[in-house]
Amino acid sequence: MGHTELHIGISRKRQQAGYSFQTKDYDKYQFIIVQSGVLNIIVHNKDIRLEPGSAAILKLGSVFELSSREGYRGLALIVEKPELPELIGEARAIRASVQVMATCELIEHYLLKPDKDSKRTLKGLSEALIWEVAGQEKKQLERHAEKWPEIAKGVLDVNLATGMSARRALAHLPLCYRQLSRLFKAAYGVSPKQYQVAARIREAKRMLAGGDTSITETAMELGFSSSQHFATQFREFTGTTPRAFAARPAL
């Protein structure tokens, strides 16, 4: 990560019991550290309970829901127009590192007991905190880099018949799609999109060979947008049409 100057707002959060917020396209970056109470975040139908010491990373463009049954208090850093790729993507939850917690405590101290240099000090601390959080997130992802291709492959297999694109199916994983694609191709020799289509065609061949489903039914069950789209993809991968493949005599 570079040293691009960020314009960061600092907010002391104090939400009452019953608080809720949701968005399908978040328009800023926000880091929220929970100091007391409990904050819940839902990302891709996964409900995560954030207790004191846990944090939510809400990135530009992310989809999530926040709620708190009992209310919570915390500290938030907000970047209104983030341009760095590290601040754009999916929302996620983390357990704050010792360094992140220490920086949050210093920010809290200067908010509660300001002096003549507080404004400059808070600016430096808030920028340092953003870099620390991004660094912690990067280390966590890199620590498990060898596992992500296998995880992504499993996600694509589970979503074989949903019709979702590879990008959308993998969107809930904490890596950006470009990084995940690079790791996936290094492991399997193809991109996630290429793997997804090939896996659907393999399953289509199995279904057609069994003779239990029609071409239209096969296309629908495997999430293709139409029989024509299915036929085009099938021919590209096999060199023949679904109809010709299904008509072949059984071996």
N, C-alpha and C positions, 0 to 999 in steps of 0.2 A: 504494500500500500504506500502511496506517495505522501507528500506533505501538503496537499491542497488545503487551503484555508477554508474552514467551514464556518457558516453563520449559525450558531447553535443557541437555542433558547432553553432556559432551565426552568422547570416547573416543579413545585412541590405538590404532589397528588394527594388528595383527600376525598375519596369517593364514598358516598353513603351506601348503606345496605340496600340491595336491590339494583345496584348500578348495572347497566348493560350498554353495549355499543357493538355495532357490526358494520362491516364494509366489504364490498366486492372489488374495490380498487382504491387502496389507500393512497392518499395524495401527498404523503410526506414520509420522513423516517423518524421513528421514535424509539428510544430505549427507556424502558420502565423497570426500575428495581423495586421490588416489594419490600417494605420495611416493617409493616405490621398488617395483620389481617390476612385475607386470602383473595387472590385474583385468579380467575379461571380464564384460560384462552382456548378456543376451539379452532384448530387448523385442520382442514380436510377431514372433518368429522372426528378428530381425535381431541378429547377434552383433557387439558393438562392443568393441574392444580399448582399454582404458584404461591408458595409460602415465603415468609421472610428469608431473604438471601437468594431468591430466584428472580429471574428477570424475563421480560418479554422483549423481543427484538421485532419491531413492526416496520417492515421495509416498504419503500415506495412500490405501489402496484400490488401489494399483497392482499390476500383475502383471509379474514379472520373474524371471530366474535370474542368480545370481552364481557365478563360478567363477574359480579361479586355479591354473593348472598348476604354476607355479613359486613361488607364494606372493607376498604383497605386504605393504607397510607403508603406513599412511596415517593420516589424521586424520578423525574423524567427529563431526558434530554431530547430536544426536537430540532430536526433540520428540515426547514420548510421546502427547499428545492434541491434535494440531493442529486448530484450528478455522478458521483463515484459508483462504479458497479457493485462495490461491497455494500452499498446502502440501498440497493435495488433488488427486489426479488421476493422470496417467500418469507412470511413471518415464522418465527420459531421461539422456543423457550430454552433458556439455559440456566444452569446453576452458576452463579457469579463466582469468579476466581477470587483469591485473596487480594490480588492487585486491584481488581475492579471494585471490590468492597471497600478497600482502603481509600481509593480515589473518591468513591461516593461519600464516604464519611468526611473527607476533606471538603468536598463541595458543600455538604450539609453544614459544616462548621462555618464556612465563610458566608453562607446564606443567613445563618442565625446571628453571627457576630461579625458584621461587615466592618471593614476599616477603609482607609483612604486608598489602599491598593487592591481592594476586594474585586473590583470589576475586572482588572487585568488578570488577577490570579484565577478568578472563576473562568475566564475565557481560556486560559491555558489548561486548567484542570478539565474542563468540559471537552476540549479537543483531545486531550490525552485519554480521557475515558472512552471516547468514540474509537480511537485507534486500539486501545486495549481490548475492547469488546470485539472488534473486528479480528484482532489477532487471536483472541481466545477461540472465536468461532472457526477461524482458519485452521488452527492447530487441532481442534476436535475433528474436523473433516479430514485433514491429512492423516491423522492417526489411524483412521479406518479406511484409507483410500483403496486398499486391496479388496475390501468387502463390497464396495459400492457397485461394481459391475454385476456381481452375483445377486445383490439385492434388487438392482434395476431389472435384471432378467426375470426374477421372480415376480416383480410387479407387472411387467409386460405380459407374462404368462397368465397371471390371474385375470388381467383385463383383456384377454384375447378377444372376447366376444362383445365387448362394450362399445366398440366403435370409436373410442377415444384415441386421439393421436398419441404418439409416443411422448411428445413433449407434455401434453396434458396429463397423461397417466403417471408421469414421473415428477410432476410439478410439486408434490408434497415432500419430496426428498430435499434435504437441506443444501445439496449442491446445485449450482446453476446448471442449466441444461448443457451449455457448452463444455463445462468441465466434466460433467457426467458422460457426455458423448465421447470425449477424448479418452477417458478411462475405459469406457465400454468397448470402444474400437480397439484399444490396445489389448484388451482381454479376449475379445471374440472375433476381431477382424472385420467387423461391420458396425455401422452406426445403430443406435437404438431403433430408429425408424426402419432401417433395412431388416433388422432382426424381427421386428414386429410383423412386417408384411410377409416375410419368409415363414414365420411361425403360423400365421393365418393360412397361408397357402398349403403348408404341410397338413394342417388340420383339415382343410377343405379336401385335399386328396384322400385323406382317410375316410371322411364322411361320404364322398362320392363313390369311393371304391366299395363301401359297404352297401350301397344301393338303397339305403333307408331314407334318404332325403333328396329332394329335387335340387336343381341348381339354384333356383330362387330361394328355397328354404335355407340352403347352405350359406348363400350370400347374406341373408338376413341374420342367421344365427351367429355368424362370425363378424357382424358389425360393419359390413361393407355398405356404402351409401346406396348402391343399386346393383342389380344383376349385371348391368353393363360394366360398371366399375370393377366388379368382381371378375368378370370375364377378361377385362383388359389386364388386370394385375396377374391373374392366373396364367395368361398366355406369356406375359413377360418373364415369369419365373420358370415355366415348364415347357414353353415352346409349342403348346397345344391349347385348345379351348377346353373349358369344363365339360362341354357336351361330348367332345371327342374322347376326352379322358374317361368319362363315365361310361361310354359305349364300348370301351375296350373289353375284350373277353377276360374273365378272371383267370389268373395263373394257377 
